[in-house]
Amino acid sequence: MEECGELVQACAKVLKYEDEEWQGRLEEECGDVLAFIHLMQERGIVSSEAVTRKKWGTITKYGKLFYDEKGYNAVQNRECQNG
């Protein structure tokens, strides 16, 4: 399960150096972590609903660093109601 550590490392490198090579590695590590989350949800190790709630709570908290909160709140409401 070293993928999370590799994701953190790639995030730090992209933020620090803005290097295209690290950008590609960041995308790969994101995919790896998402795959493990998917597998854990399928096996019932983690609840999809709990993960979705936490994801949107974190996006609401930190989303303004990337996008405006209004857009996230509209998306959050639809996903939580559907899912």
HURABEL-V751223 format. One record per run of one state. SS is the DSSP state (helix for helix, strand for strand, loop for the rest). FROM is the first residue (numbers start at 1). TO is the last residue. If there is no record, write none. Layout:
BEGIN
ss->SS from->FROM to->TO
ss->SS from->FROM to->TO
END
This chain:
BEGIN
ss->loop from->1 to->2
ss->helix from->3 to->17
ss->loop from->18 to->19
ss->helix from->20 to->42
ss->loop from->43 to->47
ss->helix from->48 to->65
ss->loop from->66 to->68
ss->helix from->69 to->82
ss->loop from->83 to->83
END
